[in-house]
Amino acid sequence: MSEMQRIFVSVPEHAVTQPLIYEMITQFGVVPNIRRVDVEDDRGWMILELRGTAQVRADSIAYLESQGCVVDDMTGDVLAG
């Protein structure tokens, strides 16, 4: 079953220029919805909604973490706009 999970991702400087979302899609088949993003030269953050099976979402999050990102689960938080 495909479910949605909302996450907040802090991106470190060395990963800012990497195609993180592209890699998640091609490697794991997750369907991301980019809700918000802010990227600067030395850091960034993004709020994503991930759709896919629990395993696909877990693998995608593990990938982000392996790239040095910090991932926080936001499922259940209110996000306006």
Secondary structure, DSSP 8 states (H G I E B T S, - for coil): --EEEEEEEEEEGGGTTS-HHHHHHHHH--EEEEEEEEE-SSEEEEEEEEEE-HHHHHHHHHHHHHTT-EEEE-TT-----
